[in-house]
């Protein structure tokens, strides 16, 4: 029988949990950006700070991998998971930045639905990351739910696009709103990528 033995370095798990908490903050700020009467400059500034903090955590993970002889699981999986979490934050930051730069005053109601999906994805991911250390084989509900949410996000994205191309919206507004909608969609897709990476890690470590 082949046994796996790897010294436990809890700092990796702590950093992944920290990274996921940044995503909860980012999704909440995105919701603030869509709120009626929001101070968009202030929200965008707070989002830049949150994105910077997320980058710092990502860099800390990479530094830890590069300075650790034996890692909790494969190095390429650690890099990929950290990169995926960071990509989600980047996409949410882009959506906030586009809303500010384009100065769009009226957003389709379905965009709020997309942000609610992102908030749920972030909460589930934040709950899941601490389980990497102790309950990796029992995380099936995590990637199943993220897949369900991604499918819901796809449907809403198609609904947004159908509304934009109904001939009732000015062409320039269509371009602006599509850019924002696509950034939200990419953020949701990247959450699913994170879930898929966790599933792959679980299979490897089983």
DODREN-816739 format. One record per atom (N, C-alpha, C, O, CB): x, y, z; residue in one letter. Coordinates in steps of 0.001 Angstrom, whole numbers, plus 500000, padded with zeros to 6 digits. Glycine has a CB too. Layout:
XYZa ...
This chain:
500847498801500000x 500000500000500000x 500880501244500000x 501876501307500720x 499043500008501229x 500508502234499190x 501304503458499069x 500687504547499940x 499505504865499809x 501391503924497584x 501480505102500807x 501011506160501687x 501581507499501241x 502715507595500773x 501398505867503146x 500760508520501399x 501231509871501147x 501488510537502478x 500653510498503383x 500213510681500303x 502647511146502587x 502917511910503794x 503515513240503398x 504551513300502735x 503858511141504751x 502855514300503809x 503366515638503545x 503235516462504811x 502157516523505404x 502614516309502364x 504310517091505228x 504212517949506406x 503162519032506190x 503061519600505103x 505576518584506729x 502389519313507223x 501321520299507118x 501894521703507265x 502484522035508293x 500233520044508182x 501721522511506250x 502095523923506310x 500790524706506243x 500284524997505160x 503095524333505136x 500255525042507406x 498940525675507489x 498913527044506832x 497834527555506532x 498515525798508930x 500065527651506601x 500080528995506033x 499461529026504642x 498832530017504271x 501503529525505977x 499631527946503859x 499011527901502536x 497490527992502657x 496850528763501943x 499413526609501791x 496929527216503548x 495478527195503711x 494973528538504230x 493923529026503812x 495062526067504665x 495728529115505133x 495345530437505658x 495341531479504542x 494464532342504492x 496308530874506789x 496321531394503655x 496407532369502563x 495290532179501541x 494754533154501015x 497761532262501870x 494938530924501260x 493812530700500348x 492507531220500961x 491674531792500258x 493681529197500011x 492335531023502255x 491148531543502931x 491132533068502888x 490084533684502695x 491096531049504389x 492297533661503070x 492410535121503001x 492075535621501599x 491390536630501433x 493828535575503402x 492566534904500598x 492285535281499219x 490780535258498942x 490248536153498285x 493019534343498250x 490113534241499440x 488670534130499215x 487909535235499938x 486888535710499439x 488164532762499675x 488390535644501096x 487722536748501809x 487821538045501012x 486904538867501051x 488340536943503213x 488915538234500297x 489025539407499419x 487917539382498361x 487385540429497990x 490423539451498736x 487577538198497885x 486539538088496860x 485171538461497412x 484357539061496710x 486501536672496294x 484918538111498658x 483657538522499292x 483584540039499353x 482548540634499056x 483526537917500717x 484688540657499740x 484760542116499788x 484548542706498395x 483804543675498240x 486117542572500363x 485192542132497388x 485058542637496033x 483634542530495509x 483131543466494888x 485991541899495119x 482982541403495752x 481606541223495289x 480668542197495991x 479737542714495373x 481143539779495526x 480901542449497266x 480062543407497993x 480255544826497455x 479295545589497350x 480382543366499498x 481486545173497118x 481742546492496538x 481103546616495157x 480617547683494785x 483253546751496446x 481107545541494417x 480448545548493112x 478950545805493281x 478351546549492505x 480687544209492371x 478354545190494294x 476940545443494583x 476725546902494972x 475738547521494575x 476441544515495707x 477659547444495752x 477562548866496124x 477611549760494885x 476926550780494812x 478699549251497095x 478433549357493913x 478588550167492704x 477283550255491922x 477011551261491268x 479689549589491815x 476479549201491993x 475222549176491262x 474076549807492035x 472999550023491480x 474870547767490907x 474296550103493309x 473220550642494143x 472837552049493700x 473690552829493277x 473640550652495619x 471564552363493800x 471090553688493428x 471698554743494349x 471697554590495570x 469552553748493480x 472211555802493756x 472801556886494532x 474182556603495070x 474670557331495935x 471922557216495651x 474825555555494573x 476156555194495067x 477179556280494750x 477112556925493704x 476606553862494463x 478122556473495662x 479269557338495409x 480276556489494633x 481125555817495219x 479892557919496759x 480168556533493325x 480942555617492500x 482442555831492595x 483212554874492526x 480519555745491083x 482856557064492749x 484292557321492898x 484827556650494159x 485900556047494142x 484572558838492942x 484077556759495251x 484502556169496518x 484509554647496432x 485428553993496925x 483587556631497659x 483472554087495800x 483407552629495673x 484555552121494802x 485190551118495127x 482048552193495077x 484815552817493697x 485900552402492810x 487249552474493518x 488107551615493317x 485920553272491552x 487435553503494349x 488677553620495114x 488818552461496110x 489897551889496262x 488723554972495860x 487720552127496778x 487745551008497721x 488014549695496991x 488692548815497521x 486416550924498497x 487483549562495776x 487714548353494989x 489173548239494581x 489736547144494586x 486821548344493750x 489786549353494232x 491212549310493886x 492037548860495082x 492986548089494933x 491696550690493398x 491677549340496267x 492376548906497481x 492189547412497714x 493131546706498074x 491877549695498700x 490959546939497503x 490669545518497705x 491423544660496692x 491940543596497031x 489157545257497598x 491481545129495453x 492195544387494421x 493692544349494726x 494354543336494502x 491948545013493038x 494219545466495242x 495635545501495619x 495911544525496758x 496919543819496744x 496052546927496029x 495014544487497744x 495183543556498864x 495144542108498371x 495901541264498851x 494088543787499931x 494263541826497414x 494185540481496843x 495476540127496112x 495955538997496206x 492986540372495887x 496037541088495385x 497318540859494709x 498414540524495718x 499234539634495488x 497719542095493883x 498419541237496820x 499428540989497848x 499327539563498395x 500340538908498640x 499282542002498990x 498099539097498579x 497911537731499070x 498376536715498026x 499002535711498364x 496432537486499432x 498069536981496767x 498530536100495698x 500057536035495668x 500639534958495540x 497992536579494339x 500692537186495786x 502159537225495802x 502710536459497000x 503750535808496902x 502662538681495829x 502016536539498123x 502458535817499326x 502391534307499096x 503270533572499547x 501591536211500551x 501358533843498400x 501246532416498102x 502388531973497186x 503023530947497428x 499880532103497448x 502640532744496147x 503713532403495214x 505064532382495929x 505880531485495717x 503746533402494041x 505283533375496771x 506535533426497532x 506665532219498442x 507749531654498586x 506613534715498358x 505544531819499064x 505573530661499957x 505883529390499177x 506655528550499640x 504233530517500698x 505288529243497997x 505571528061497166x 507052528012496806x 507687526960496880x 504705528072495877x 507586529150496420x 508979529201495973x 509988528992497097x 511154528690496844x 509247530518495311x 509540529151498326x 510455529004499458x 510183527754500293x 510815527547501329x 510369530223500341x 509238526915499841x 508872525710500581x 509305524481499807x 508985524338498627x 507357525669500854x 510030523595500469x 510543522400499797x 509421521403499525x 509325520858498426x 511642521740500641x 508565521163500536x 507445520227500389x 506146521004500566x 505904521593501619x 507541519048501424x 505308521000499520x 504051521752499551x 502883520811499876x 503003519600499689x 503810522471498192x 501755521350500359x 500610520500500737x 500050519688499579x 499614518553499771x 499510521352501312x 500058520261498379x 499717519522497165x 500548520094496025x 501344521008496237x 498178519608496848x 500372519571494830x 501275519879493728x 501422521388493491x 500453522144493554x 500782519207492462x 502645521790493222x 502935523211493049x 502102523843491937x 501592524954492084x 504407523406492754x 501968523115490813x 501212523701489712x 499750523919490086x 499109524842489584x 501306522814488481x 499218523065490973x 497839523244491432x 497719524438492372x 496718525154492352x 497342521978492132x 498730524646493184x 498729525820494070x 498784527094493237x 498026528034493475x 499925525770495063x 499681527120492266x 499768528284491376x 498441528524490660x 497960529655490596x 500897528091490345x 497856527461490126x 496630527597489346x 495465528066490210x 494671528902489778x 496283526274488679x 495356527538491416x 494270527939492298x 494432529397492711x 493471530166492686x 494218527033493536x 495647529773493088x 495902531166493460x 495635532104492295x 495058533177492471x 497339531335493946x 496057531694491106x 495842532518489916x 494355532658489606x 493892533738489239x 496576531918488711x 493606531564489752x 492177531607489482x 491445532544490423x 490596533323489989x 491590530225489581x 491760532476491692x 491146533372492670x 491489534825492356x 490639535710492454x 491603533012494096x 492733535059491981x 493162536417491632x 492449536913490374x 492103538090490276x 494686536462491427x 492233536016489417x 491545536397488180x 490114536844488453x 489629537782487819x 491545535231487193x 489429536182489391x 488068536593489736x 488066538044490211x 487238538851489788x 487474535667490827x 489008538358491094x 489090539717491633x 489368540717490516x 488791541805490497x 490184539807492715x 490236540360489601x 490563541252488489x 489332541548487636x 489129542686487212x 491666540639487622x 488518540536487386x 487324540731486562x 486304541618487282x 485678542470486652x 486690539372486207x 486133541431488574x 485200542271489325x 485709543712489369x 484930544658489257x 485004541722490760x 487010543865489532x 487605545199489528x 487394545864488174x 487116547061488106x 489108545128489863x 487526545094487094x 487313545645485758x 485873546116485595x 485632547181485024x 487657544602484682x 484914545339486087x 483505545728485968x 483241547045486682x 482561547922486149x 482594544632486536x 483783547183487894x 483619548433488642x 484264549586487889x 483688550668487784x 484227548311490054x 485452549352487369x 486177550405486658x 485426550844485400x 485375552032485084x 487585549923486287x 484851549888484695x 484110550224483478x 482857551042483784x 482534551985483062x 483725548952482729x 482155550678484856x 480965551445485233x 481345552892485531x 480626553820485159x 480270550809486459x 482480553076486203x 482943554423486525x 483389555169485264x 482974556305485035x 484095554362487538x 484221554541484460x 484790555215483288x 483733555519482228x 483760556580481604x 485894554360482678x 482805554589482028x 481769554789481019x 480657555718481503x 479851556205480711x 481178553454480616x 480627555957482814x 479613556836483409x 478203556398482993x 477362557217482622x 479861558308482990x 477972555089483067x 476660554536482722x 475720554752483896x 475999554323485016x 476759553018482359x 474612555416483633x 473681555749484713x 472547554750484868x 472008554577485961x 473107557109484479x 472187554095483775x 471111553115483830x 471648551757483395x 472100551581482263x 469917553548482937x 471588550806484316x 472084549461484040x 470910548493483985x 469949548655484738x 473113549015485112x 470964547492483113x 469893546492483065x 469709545836484436x 470680545571485145x 470202545419481995x 468453545579484796x 468163544966486092x 468862543622486247x 469226543227487355x 466659544790486267x 469047542924485134x 469686541602485198x 471131541670485667x 471671540672486143x 469631540934483841x 471768542839485540x 473141542953486044x 473181542817487559x 474147542293488114x 473759544290485623x 472139543285488223x 472064543096489670x 471957541608489999x 472501541143491000x 470861543870490262x 471249540870489144x 471157539424489338x 472530538781489201x 472879537882489967x 470176538803488329x 473308539242488226x 474657538709488045x 475526538987489273x 476300538134489706x 475305539314486788x 475388540181489821x 476178540528490999x 475747539681492195x 476581539292493013x 476036542028491324x 474463539398492297x 473992538515493369x 474592537118493213x 474950536476494201x 472446538437493369x 474701536651491966x 475353535362491720x 476815535421492157x 477322534489492780x 475252534973490224x 477484536514491828x 478885536674492228x 479031536698493750x 479956536096494296x 479466537962491627x 478130537383494424x 478186537415495883x 478024536015496461x 478720535638497403x 477105538347496441x 477103535251495891x 476893533890496369x 478120533027496083x 478545532248496936x 475643533276495717x 478687533164494888x 479909532423494547x 481030532745495530x 481739531850495991x 480358532750493110x 481184534024495846x 482253534448496761x 482036533882498150x 482984533423498785x 482334535975496828x 480799533908498632x 480508533384499965x 480792531882500044x 481388531402501008x 479048533666500338x 480357531153499020x 480575529704498998x 482064529388498936x 482541528473499607x 479846529063497803x 482794530151498128x 484236529935498005x 484952530242499317x 485862529517499719x 484810530799496879x 484540531311499975x 485141531657501268x 484865530574502302x 485717530288503143x 484607533009501767x 483689529975502247x 483376528871503163x 484181527619502831x 484528526841503719x 481882528551503116x 484476527432501541x 485137526203501099x 486642526199501326x 487205525151501644x 484863525982499649x 487305527333501173x 488764527350501206x 489366526756502491x 490355526029502397x 489242528761501041x 488824527026503671x 489406526410504875x 489316524883504867x 490072524217505575x 488710526947506112x 488405524327504077x 488235522875504035x 489329522190503221x 489452520966503254x 486874522527503457x 490121522970502493x 491218522372501730x 492143521572502637x 492726520575502211x 492014523456500995x 492277521999503867x 493215521353504789x 492663520062505386x 493400519091505557x 493578522306505902x 491368520050505703x 490853518920506473x 489736518130505802x 489490516982506173x 490368519408507772x 489053518722504820x 487865518056504263x 487873518058502748x 486819518186502124x 486597518727504765x 489038517920502149x 489167518029500697x 488280517028499970x 487716517344498922x 490613517828500284x 488153515816500523x 487369514781499850x 485868514967500029x 485078514248499417x 487771513422500362x 485472515916500854x 484046516144501126x 483564517475500565x 482593518046501062x 483781516095502626x 484240517971499532x 483917519287498984x 483106519224497695x 483027520205496957x 485182520053498736x 482502518066497427x 481743517916496198x 480631518936496058x 480358519418494959x 481171516546496124x 479988519266497168x 478902520249497113x 479399521603496625x 478653522361496003x 478253520400498486x 480663521902496910x 481237523192496498x 481270523313494991x 480722524264494434x 482649523364497062x 481912522351494311x 482027522513492861x 480705522243492143x 480490522756491045x 483102521588492320x 479831521461492734x 478507521270492128x 477703522568492176x 477069522945491190x 477738520138492849x 477727523250493322x 476982524498493463x 477583525604492603x 476850526398492014x 476948524933494925x 478907525663492527x 479528526668491658x 479162526434490193x 478956527387489442x 481055526650491826x 479081525174489791x 478656524865488429x 477210525299488195x 476886525827487131x 478809523364488150x 476344525082489179x 474943525491489050x 474839527009488923x 474086527522488095x 474120524999490260x 475598527718489747x 475570529178489701x 476121529701488380x 475614530685487842x 476367529760490866x 477152529050487856x 477713529472486570x 476686529297485462x 476583530140484571x 478991528673486244x 475926528212485514x 474872528000484516x 473798529081484620x 473306529578483607x 474239526607484690x 473442529439485850x 472457530506486049x 473003531825485513x 472274532604484899x 472089530644487549x 474297532070485750x 474924533277485236x 474920533324483719x 474711534384483129x 476336533382485745x 475149532187483085x 475115532117481618x 473738532509481085x 473626533262480118x 475483530697481136x 472699531990481727x 471343532292481267x 471039533786481403x 470448534399480514x 470311531465482060x 471454534352482525x 471202535780482730x 472008536623481748x 471519537638481252x 471541536182484172x 473235536208481469x 474069536924480505x 473410536943479134x 473386537979478470x 475461536284480415x 472879535815478710x 472192535763477416x 470965536678477416x 470647537310476409x 471776534313477084x 470288536736478550x 469115537605478659x 469519539079478549x 468823539873477917x 468380537351479993x 470644539436479167x 471150540812479080x 471458541162477625x 471066542220477132x 472419540993479961x 472162540263476948x 472533540524475552x 471301540654474661x 471257541514473781x 473439539409475026x 470310539808474887x 469083539892474097x 468425541256474280x 467919541840473322x 468106538768474491x 468431541761475512x 467851543069475776x 468637544199475128x 468056545179474662x 467763543299477257x 469956544063475101x 470788545117474526x 470624545213473013x 470724546295472436x 472247544876474870x 470371544076472378x 470297544060470921x 468854544023470407x 468575543503469326x 471062542867470384x 467951544586471206x 466550544603470777x 466204545817469922x 465053545988469519x 465648544568471983x 467199546663469646x 466986547826468803x 466504549059469548x 466300550108468938x 466015547491467748x 466320548948470853x 465813550071471643x 466924550854472350x 466666551895472954x 464823549565472668x 468142550355472272x 469260550974472984x 470225551604471991x 470529551024470949x 469993549939473862x 470703552802472326x 471659553486471460x 472918552625471271x 473393552008472224x 472031554870472052x 473454552582470049x 474615551722469776x 475789551931470739x 476408550958471169x 475089551958468370x 476103553190471084x 477221553437471990x 476941552853473372x 477846552322474015x 477500554939472098x 475694552950473829x 475326552377475121x 475398550857475084x 475774550218476066x 473920552826475525x 475034550286473939x 475135548834473788x 476568548383474009x 476819547415474727x 474645548393472397x 477514549093473385x 478932548737473517x 479377548821474981x 480040547916475489x 479806549665472638x 479010549906475645x 479404550095477041x 478819549004477934x 479529548383478725x 478959551474477537x 477520548784477795x 476840547826478662x 477295546396478386x 477375545577479301x 475331547934478483x 477590546102477127x 478092544758476808x 479452544528477448x 479715543434477948x 478186544560475284x 480313545521477444x 481623545384478094x 481457545054479580x 482142544180480110x 482451546681477925x 480548545757480238x 480314545522481664x 479726544132481884x 480163543398482771x 479374546598482245x 478731543777481070x 478099542463481193x 479104541341480976x 479066540325481671x 476949542330480197x 480001541521480016x 481008540490479727x 481994540335480885x 482428539223481186x 481769540833478435x 482347541440481532x 483255541358482681x 482598540586483828x 483250539775484485x 483664542776483153x 481313540838484065x 480586540101485096x 480524538612484752x 480712537754485615x 479164540671485264x 480259538324483487x 480185536933483054x 481525536227483221x 481573535079483662x 479732536856481600x 482604536904482874x 483931536291483027x 484242536019484494x 484854535003484824x 485017537199482420x 483825536916485367x 484058536708486798x 483349535447487274x 483921534650488018x 483580537926487610x 482097535269486841x 481347534066487226x 482001532817486640x 482143531807487329x 479875534167486757x 482398532886485374x 483072531754484742x 484348531375485487x 484661530193485633x 483396532079483288x 485076532378485954x 486345532108486625x 486123531480487985x 486956530698488443x 487155533387486770x 485021531802488639x 484674531096489878x 484514529605489595x 484966528768490376x 483370531674490500x 483873529277488482x 483723527860488141x 485093527227487864x 485331526074488223x 482793527694486911x 485991527986487224x 487343527485486990x 488034527152488311x 488726526139488417x 488168528515486203x 487846528004489312x 488400527747490648x 487831526447491203x 488570525615491730x 488093528926491611x 486517526275491082x 485881525056491592x 486412523820490871x 486641522782491492x 484352525142491436x 486607523936489558x 487150522811488798x 488562522467489250x 488931521294489304x 487144523128487305x 489344523478489572x 490703523234490049x 490680522514491395x 491472521599491624x 491478524556490166x 489781522921492280x 489664522248493578x 489271520789493373x 489794519904494049x 488628522965494481x 488355520536492447x 487943519157492170x 489132518334491665x 489311517187492074x 486792519132491131x 489936518912490788x 491108518203490272x 492103517889491392x 492694516810491424x 491793519032489176x 492277518835492297x 493176518607493432x 492650517464494280x 493414516600494709x 493327519888494287x 491334517458494523x 490728516399495336x 490944515030494704x 491224514059495407x 489229516658495524x 490815514946493372x 491024513677492675x 492474513231492810x 492750512060493072x 490640513804491188x 493392514165492630x 494824513825492734x 495192513358494128x 495998512442494288x 495686515027492356x 494603513984495139x 494995513706496512x 494209512547497138x 494472512159498276x 494817514946497346x 493248511998496393x 492422510911496953x 493221509595496989x 492700508569497426x 491114510727496113x 
